Amino acid sequence: MADEMVLRAQRFINLTYANGSMLGISKVEEDGRTGWGIMYALTRALQYEMGITTLSNSFGPTTLSTLQTKYGQLDETTVPSANFCRILQSALYCKGYDGGDIDGIYNSRVKSAVAKLKDQMGVAYAFPGTSLQPKVVKGLFNMDAYVSVNNGTDSVRAIQRWLNGQYVQRKDFFIIPCDGHHSRDVAKSMLFAIQYELGMADGVANGAFGPGTQAGLKNHTLSVGASGVWVQLFTAAMELNRRYTGFTSTFTDTLSISVRSFQEFMGLDMTGQGDFRTWASLLVSYGDQTRQGAACDGVTKITPARAQALKNAGYKYIGRYLYNASTTSLPEKEIQPGELETIQAYGLRCFPIYQTWARSVDYYSPKQGESDCMTAVYKAQEHGFKNGARIYFAVDYDAVDDEVTSNVLPYFQSVRAMMTRLGSPYRIGIYGPRNVCSRVSDKNYADSCFVSDMSSGFSGNLGYAMPDKWAFDQIVTKTVGSGDGLIEIDNNIASGWDAGSGEFLPRPSLKQDTGFSLTYWDALLKEITSYMESIGRPGGVRVYTVQKCLETIIMSDATLSSSARAFRMRKALIQTTAFWEFCHYSYKDIAEDAGVVWYHTAAMPDWGKDLPGVTQLVDSSTGIAKISGRTCILARNNAIGSGTLEGDLYDAANEDHRWMFWQKVNQDNDFNLSMVPYMHIWGADGKAGDHAETPIRRPALDYTDTEIFEVLRRYQGFGDQAVADNQLRMPLYAIFEKYNRIIRES
């Protein structure tokens, strides 16, 4: 909402300083809204009035020192001109305070506003009265808020006001926001405060977590019964990390319990004391970098010698990259042939990372997320990661919060959607700064976080608490081993949230299928149509044309390709089954579907009201591949029981369970198609729970014609009709396989 007095402030700037002049002050938009544009213009106008010749948007050291030298403090006796006062009045209005009438008079309304401003900043005791001290002026000419905004908490705001009041008179401490939110400025102010309490002089204290600060903190372990300013600083740090509520000067038993909880969460020794490692983890993202991690990541091949060196150093989990987009740099960045076998042989585990460039906001888009997901899944399957492994998609730059909203979240939403389309072969993790990890995982786009805490200066780390779902905490780069075992790694703390993968599939000796190329669409359609016409199928009145059925199958090719690669079977097995069943979808099938909805909801769906012969049914074969709720459950349970799939077992005789899965195979084409491989595996295993048959070898890349025929027949059912129909399906398999082979060999 526009503010009339802000609008007047904008007009004042434009008329006085930006009206065709050469002062270096740009005209601002007159919209009555506070923003950086007006604040920069006011800053430049103030500099101009003080005689500074090189104007800047920054209220930096020159502006501050000039203000201090010329005026000391500003009030009705020291403000040098009416326009100077109007600039102050305009700034007050832009910050939400009553600046008078922008009339150039430092009147009672201005004084009242200044007193209120200093009180809300927490500096009223340090700077009593109604004058404006230079540091207060600096805090006035920015976009910081001194009242709670956007659900800021009173407890955090109390810490911010206390820090300002306690340390504002120190040379390098400047007034921080009092908006109830932890931030980069607040985090740095905490380090200044600790350095001041350690006795560091102005000019020595620098707000960095250096050797002097670390050494000093090692001498300030706090425990139950301690009191004073050090406890205030410690409880402030706990509060800012969302691990304690209660900014206090006494170390209580309750505080000790909360400290233990924080220590457990961060993987620290659970002492219940404010020891050095706890201080470090509260103050900087990387914490105590001397900690030995159980996890690591790197861009170097894990050879037997390096695997032994890592194991000897206490490492269990190794992060390695699925893909290297560059053909010239970091030649061992991507997992190398035989490397996963080495990791497994030495009892280590691997968590895969996907990153190409990913170092600027421009990289992230929904389209890129879709592409990255498909590539990551393709490479994970190629390297031998089993279904259920977790892939960490990287955000390897300092993404500010607005960029997370505009680009990163839509990217991960797309990754999640594509992973679901592909049949959910892998779980999704995120690598990145704390804020990015938290926001993506809070949206359930990722379920595990690999936190780039080593980049402590990132705005997405500084001032943000550790994500709840953190698995790995990257804290320092180091070298491990010697000789042939020498390797540089990033040392990571492991929380136990993700154990990585310890067993891998061998690289296939035969080429796997890849995505369909539309170059072959016309030829495939012509050949499929010709064959179906030659056998008189599907025949009768059918719901969908042959072309529509084939288009539907090809549109879901990403799902089919991913499933085929995941289970190392030929894609033609899935295509043939799905296409045949979809071609034979009849109005009788639709009537049966309507009967299922009617049975479970007690209401006939609108699309079934005009169909003849609709009767209530518990279940039906439905969707593209005509899978019932019952057979879906049986195939899933078979996969879960054999370790092929992770998930909960369901009861195929339970009507609620059947209805739940019937809805999924009826309404979600990708889910329906992703179930076809499980149906084939269940059929090969003998169809336990159905018409049991003798188990045969599971579908494989080197399946013989006899095996292909048998597994396709088992999907169809049993008996002479199933055999006869399957004889008609075999030429379809040959057509699909012909084009798949051309594409994978090209």
Steps between C-alpha positions, in 0.01 A plus 500: 500500500629842405587744779431869443802616700736260320360638175579853623853386585543365148374825349738697723798300372393530137431875515804592707777265391398302191325767293736507203802566719847355465526402865510125442162445663256308281131574490295259712163351419221690670287209621477567875687179581823469694778315320870507434453757225384774735744396775795522259381839376467632857849370581647680199309818587639488855853456365449795266380723783809405704731600215608151394589523132492131402149384574417137573199284580694368798490665841864405546801613706536835320137594557516391862827675582392821325180504700694439823766762427270777381206466737565242774127450528198651329226697670329838472828678579732313263293421190669730246214574263131454435565254217733302725215473749253409224728210405486374861124547515458313170714212628289479815182473295655234276576300816147538630549784749331840518754745358286808530385674183831473310520871566870523589436554873643265767178535701335310782355239263847428364639474852225262603565284192875491573439396861268223381751387236783474754281315746400245235866464400586428863744792526294748704720441807826522304379807310249682724300798386357603163816566304608283207845345553697399185443126549128561549495703178678213321231263631232741380624508139448134411217248470550336841191477719505568873163344570395138450410424139393188310431297815823598672520380860513718808780287646730553201413869495594526868844357414543745214410801717729375778795464263445851367473653844793304640756559226395795280765726652779271377664634185422219253161395635211645304130489577341176377135437409253439782245315288482171692695301238845346508716628213851546368535832686381347826741208467792734444395723789509195730863440405585867565330475839702191595822663388423809708430284805831320440666839534588567138562866424325703232675431173597150617148367535380429146192277521690197361532160665878506500771338716480763774124466536523121500775498761300736719184289482690191608548677832130578541326167547165554670306259718206494739527781754698739279364853462575833342561638154659181365181308577303777332710459188469122511123499546475759222690264270273209601191713435627616162557136400142413604621264772389686812240756599608731777765768472642497851815559706478177704604150384217281629429127497239565232760671285737207547233260373451715191876512446514120508224487241687744275823306542328177404342667197836636383696181566698644793593342831195531725654681796212740572762773532584805295834356391710618206351268239151601600591870486656443157195320360275779627709785360624387156360254251808278484544482880824348628684399184728261688209258543549165330215416268373157401413624150687671222458605140742570221582508131768231504458131415488264797773246429572205732785695663283806552210292628731347759633842599148637543393198701807528722412868560153406623292579192195290417302703246641643178326753278580460131369671189270329253601716206769735374374735231856612421724288282818683599491593871495269801528178297418282803204703623247251363491154656751287311458140377566257784493773766173399665620141515808625687286700742284194567800266535650719774175515696440865417179660377429759231249784469465634144513873415368660183654829389587647164545879524238610754699804619259784422131574520464492121561125500187415697167462322224239478629388160851456640362304794323261266813453289729457801272243659494287185878523459565426866275194493658382175852533645407345835360197320805484275736504797303231680313676781202292602147632525448691822841668508497875562644749250615840630427777249736793548443871560866597514478877530381759750130510408325789674150444629323668207691278257399192696138604456522600133731231362624232736163385637342470151810306389466247782125478455573397142764249614244347737228487233732339245629247754138400563438473126802272470348266757683641805813287450708721730450727798586868473749683717638853476853635533524869583504773765282470809216725390471333159502154657239594758262661254522218245459227761216689671315479167569123493682536169798332670509278806865533598755783512872506425592841644782710353592644840864541401387812312441691824482838327203399286196707589305174490714365784576804713201564723313177421450197722600150392229325292303243696559228238876536468693188412848635421666819622794613285745686725856501363727383217783273605746242373493136610752220447842495338668361192253322273234550767531879509168672431348846554147496634239720663457380857133456589323427826237227459177515699385146418200626303638348178723192494566517127519187286719200583407262219494573130390333181782401265526702182294321233697326228228581247384849410187621675214680332495878482230755429293478182601726211208666323699463180357147487141589589351487151665170415402342831139616468474368145642161591290460817180608322564267209558206730190564713287527184647175367381305805166677524573644839380645716171447312149596607411838645799622699555812704837601358655483154826318438672835443364644825620193690848521349519876563414441865775240536762721335395803705588299810828378354705659780314285752540186289870562430576564866314188610668285239844624602425465870409132464738432212231365275419586143266797463307308234366269774328797663398667174345185355293423808379857554422565134308173454291548811423864419395413145249254641347743748127477432177662612446188707821590688372854556171361633695279740704801611176689568377203702811512719454872570131439573581219743759692700339847500129406493462739207496432129757723324360734237702332226337164582135602518425440130692174471297179475551208736680680782503295819684553825846338512770488765779520244577498127796496263546866417726765355736477204641158591171373649627427851258433785543621856545140609773407251673832562526414870617145430771619259616769747506259791705256293752775417520615863543144624790442261670832580429646155280775642485682833161571654216369713322172432126511432226239515370402156180370661430827679244704306632835626852410392380385160300821453802713591721334240220476243472877509874538441514266199177650364593868532879515474632382164863515609430295811302250294783457250765486772317199645539294180861396579390390849218301340752330271734426792207360700403287202856368461514425873191281464216737594477412869150575627342451158504205258844385607737371234855372495747786546720592205795734463407862558496730196852580384676672213593163352154344527440228239195490274362216711536705819351809336199298384449348844518823701267678256257209517499504880395864494209403275393213724491124446326256270469460124360848437792663682743295290318588177491871582864497596597353166355819352696715742842359410520680162413821685792437733724453197389835351558694823833328557610575142473876554633486857807313373562753223485786752718339768763396245516841331 
